[in-house]
């Protein structure tokens, strides 16, 4: 998961140019991931967003998101559409287990709706498991299992200031919000921590790992995180 805004507009404008630290981020535990954390391992496995415009993202199949899997309650699934026909799925089943990235083929028809054919051979499974998108928040599998999209602020976001990058935002326990971002395909992956301020309707983000201020405010709106400088991250 790109630029942000601060409690002071001038500071917010400056933060869009912050560069990542040269030191790698500390690893985040598997349990934290389930609680609502996007780890560096998750982010590193995500392919870079194509340099298409954000407008083009609006016509992609609505599969993007972070999902829970009842068969792996301590795990996570991150689904990201690369284009209309291809997706990348990153998953981990257990705490400390391997992080696996598998390709998916997206198909949309009037009869079957939107489906994703997953190649799970890297995971020791079949090469063609077809999941069907039910509504916009669930992927249903032939064995009856379903992945459910985590609602709220959780998700994968696009930042117009960094069209080739991404932001993965996850809400944890105690009002913590964990953000993993990368500005460019080969850029440094940066881990940030914020706090959800319920009364104020915003998230206070510590951007010091990226060389920025420790207290930047982003207003949480439906499908967006909006910053004082006018920039907005849009959920993909």
C-alpha positions as CSV (number, residue, x, y, z in Angstrom):
1,X,0.0,0.0,0.0
2,X,1.5,6.8,-0.6
3,X,1.5,10.5,0.5
4,X,-0.2,11.8,3.5
5,X,-1.4,14.9,5.2
6,X,-0.7,16.4,8.6
7,X,-2.5,18.3,11.3
8,X,-0.8,21.3,9.8
9,X,-1.4,21.8,6.1
10,X,2.2,22.9,5.4
11,X,3.6,19.9,7.1
12,X,1.2,17.7,5.2
13,X,2.3,19.0,1.9
14,X,5.9,18.4,2.7
15,X,5.2,14.8,3.7
16,X,4.3,13.8,0.2
17,X,8.0,13.9,-0.6
18,X,9.3,11.9,2.3
19,X,11.8,9.1,1.5
20,X,11.8,5.8,3.3
21,X,14.5,5.0,5.9
22,X,17.5,3.0,4.9
23,X,16.9,0.6,7.8
24,X,14.3,-2.2,7.2
25,X,11.2,-2.2,9.2
26,X,10.9,-4.6,12.1
27,X,8.9,-7.7,11.4
28,X,5.3,-7.8,12.7
29,X,4.0,-11.0,14.3
30,X,1.6,-13.3,12.6
31,X,-0.9,-12.7,15.4
32,X,-0.8,-9.0,14.8
33,X,-1.5,-9.6,11.2
34,X,-4.7,-11.4,12.1
35,X,-5.6,-8.6,14.5
36,X,-5.4,-6.2,11.6
37,X,-1.8,-5.7,10.6
38,X,-0.4,-5.7,7.1
39,X,3.2,-6.9,7.4
40,X,6.2,-6.2,5.3
41,X,5.9,-9.8,4.1
42,X,2.4,-9.2,2.8
43,X,3.4,-6.0,1.1
44,X,6.5,-7.4,-0.5
45,X,4.5,-10.1,-2.1
46,X,2.1,-7.7,-3.7
47,X,2.9,-6.8,-7.3
48,X,3.4,-3.1,-8.0
49,X,0.3,-1.2,-9.2
50,X,0.4,-0.6,-12.9
51,X,1.0,3.0,-14.0
52,X,-2.6,3.3,-15.2
53,X,-4.7,6.1,-14.0
54,X,-6.8,5.8,-10.9
55,X,-9.9,6.2,-13.1
56,X,-9.0,2.9,-14.7
57,X,-9.0,1.2,-11.3
58,X,-12.7,2.0,-10.9
59,X,-13.6,-0.4,-13.7
60,X,-11.6,-3.3,-12.3
61,X,-13.6,-6.2,-10.8
62,X,-14.4,-5.4,-7.1
63,X,-12.2,-8.2,-5.7
64,X,-9.5,-6.0,-4.0
65,X,-9.4,-6.4,-0.3
66,X,-8.1,-8.1,2.8
67,X,-10.0,-11.3,3.7
68,X,-10.4,-13.6,6.6
69,X,-10.7,-17.4,6.2
70,X,-12.6,-19.4,8.8
71,X,-10.4,-22.4,8.0
72,X,-7.3,-20.4,9.0
73,X,-8.4,-18.1,11.8
74,X,-4.9,-16.9,12.5
75,X,-4.2,-16.3,8.8
76,X,-5.0,-13.7,6.2
77,X,-5.6,-13.4,2.4
78,X,-4.8,-10.3,0.4
79,X,-6.5,-10.2,-3.0
80,X,-5.4,-7.6,-5.5
81,X,-6.6,-7.1,-9.1
82,X,-3.7,-6.2,-11.4
83,X,-6.0,-5.6,-14.4
84,X,-9.4,-6.9,-15.5
85,X,-8.2,-10.4,-16.1
86,X,-5.4,-11.0,-13.5
87,X,-5.1,-11.0,-9.8
88,X,-2.4,-11.6,-7.2
89,X,-3.3,-13.4,-4.0
90,X,-1.0,-13.3,-1.0
91,X,-1.8,-15.7,1.9
92,X,-0.5,-17.1,5.1
93,X,-2.3,-19.9,7.0
94,X,-0.6,-19.9,10.4
95,X,1.6,-17.8,12.7
96,X,5.1,-18.1,11.5
97,X,4.1,-20.0,8.4
98,X,5.3,-19.3,4.9
99,X,3.9,-16.3,3.0
100,X,2.7,-17.6,-0.4
101,X,1.8,-15.5,-3.4
102,X,-0.3,-17.2,-6.1
103,X,-1.7,-15.9,-9.4
104,X,-5.4,-15.7,-10.2
105,X,-7.4,-15.4,-13.4
106,X,-10.4,-13.1,-13.2
107,X,-13.4,-13.8,-15.4
108,X,-16.8,-12.0,-15.5
109,X,-19.8,-13.4,-17.3
110,X,-23.5,-12.7,-17.1
111,X,-24.2,-16.3,-16.1
112,X,-21.5,-16.9,-13.5
113,X,-20.7,-13.3,-12.4
114,X,-17.2,-12.7,-11.4
115,X,-14.9,-15.6,-10.6
116,X,-11.2,-16.0,-9.8
117,X,-9.4,-19.2,-10.8
118,X,-6.5,-19.7,-8.3
119,X,-3.4,-21.6,-9.0
120,X,-2.6,-23.1,-5.5
121,X,0.2,-25.4,-6.7
122,X,2.7,-23.4,-4.6
123,X,0.6,-24.3,-1.6
124,X,0.4,-28.0,-2.6
125,X,-3.1,-27.7,-4.0
126,X,-4.7,-27.8,-7.4
127,X,-3.8,-25.4,-10.2
128,X,-7.4,-24.3,-10.9
129,X,-9.6,-23.7,-7.9
130,X,-12.4,-21.3,-8.9
131,X,-13.8,-18.9,-6.3
132,X,-17.0,-16.9,-7.0
133,X,-17.5,-13.4,-5.9
134,X,-20.7,-13.2,-3.8
135,X,-21.9,-9.6,-3.7
136,X,-18.8,-7.5,-3.2
137,X,-17.5,-8.9,0.1
138,X,-17.2,-12.6,-0.1
139,X,-15.3,-15.2,-2.2
140,X,-17.0,-18.6,-2.2
141,X,-15.2,-21.9,-3.0
142,X,-16.6,-25.2,-4.3
143,X,-16.0,-26.9,-0.9
144,X,-18.3,-24.5,0.8
145,X,-15.6,-22.4,2.4
146,X,-15.8,-18.6,2.0
147,X,-13.3,-15.8,2.4
148,X,-14.9,-12.7,3.9
149,X,-13.7,-9.2,3.1
150,X,-12.8,-7.3,6.3
151,X,-14.9,-4.1,6.4
152,X,-14.1,-0.6,7.6
153,X,-10.7,1.1,7.0
154,X,-9.0,-2.2,6.2
155,X,-8.0,-2.5,2.5
156,X,-5.6,-1.7,-0.3
157,X,-5.4,1.9,-1.3
158,X,-4.2,3.9,-4.3
159,X,-2.3,7.2,-3.8
160,X,-2.4,9.6,-6.8
161,X,0.9,11.0,-5.7
162,X,2.5,7.6,-6.1
163,X,0.6,5.8,-8.9
164,X,3.1,2.9,-9.1
165,X,2.9,2.2,-5.4
166,X,0.4,1.0,-2.9
167,X,-0.8,1.4,0.7
168,X,-2.1,-1.5,2.8
169,X,-4.2,-0.4,5.8
170,X,-5.2,-2.7,8.6
171,X,-7.0,-1.9,11.8
172,X,-5.8,-3.7,14.9
173,X,-6.9,-4.0,18.5
174,X,-7.1,-1.0,20.8
175,X,-7.7,1.5,18.0
176,X,-4.3,0.9,16.4
177,X,-4.0,1.2,12.6
178,X,-1.1,-0.4,10.8
179,X,0.0,0.8,7.4
180,X,2.4,-0.8,5.0
181,X,3.4,1.3,2.0
182,X,5.7,1.4,-1.0
183,X,6.0,4.4,-3.2
184,X,7.7,2.7,-6.2
185,X,8.0,-0.9,-7.4
186,X,11.6,-1.2,-6.2
187,X,11.3,1.3,-3.4
188,X,11.7,0.7,0.4
189,X,8.7,-1.0,2.1
190,X,7.8,1.1,5.1
191,X,5.7,0.1,8.2
192,X,3.7,2.9,9.9
193,X,1.5,2.9,13.0
194,X,-1.5,5.1,13.6
195,X,-4.3,5.5,16.1
196,X,-8.0,5.7,15.2
197,X,-9.5,8.8,16.9
198,X,-13.2,7.8,17.0
199,X,-14.4,11.1,18.4
200,X,-12.6,13.1,15.8
201,X,-13.3,10.7,12.9
202,X,-9.7,10.6,11.8
203,X,-6.5,8.5,12.0
204,X,-3.4,10.0,13.6
205,X,-0.4,8.5,11.7
206,X,3.3,8.4,12.8
207,X,5.3,9.0,9.7
208,X,8.7,9.2,11.4
209,X,9.8,5.8,9.9
210,X,9.4,7.5,6.5
211,X,11.2,10.7,7.6
212,X,8.1,12.6,8.4
213,X,6.2,14.0,11.4
214,X,4.9,11.7,14.1
215,X,1.3,13.0,14.1
216,X,-0.3,13.3,10.7
217,X,-4.1,13.3,10.5
218,X,-6.1,11.5,7.9
219,X,-9.9,11.7,7.9
220,X,-11.5,8.3,7.4
221,X,-14.4,8.5,4.9
222,X,-16.2,5.8,3.0
223,X,-13.6,4.2,0.7
224,X,-11.1,7.0,1.3
225,X,-8.5,8.5,3.6
226,X,-8.4,12.2,3.1
227,X,-5.6,14.5,4.1
228,X,-5.5,18.3,4.8
229,X,-3.4,19.0,1.7
230,X,-6.3,17.7,-0.5
231,X,-4.6,14.4,-1.3
232,X,-6.7,11.2,-0.8
233,X,-6.0,7.6,-0.7
234,X,-8.7,5.7,-2.5
235,X,-9.6,2.1,-1.6
236,X,-9.1,-0.2,-4.6
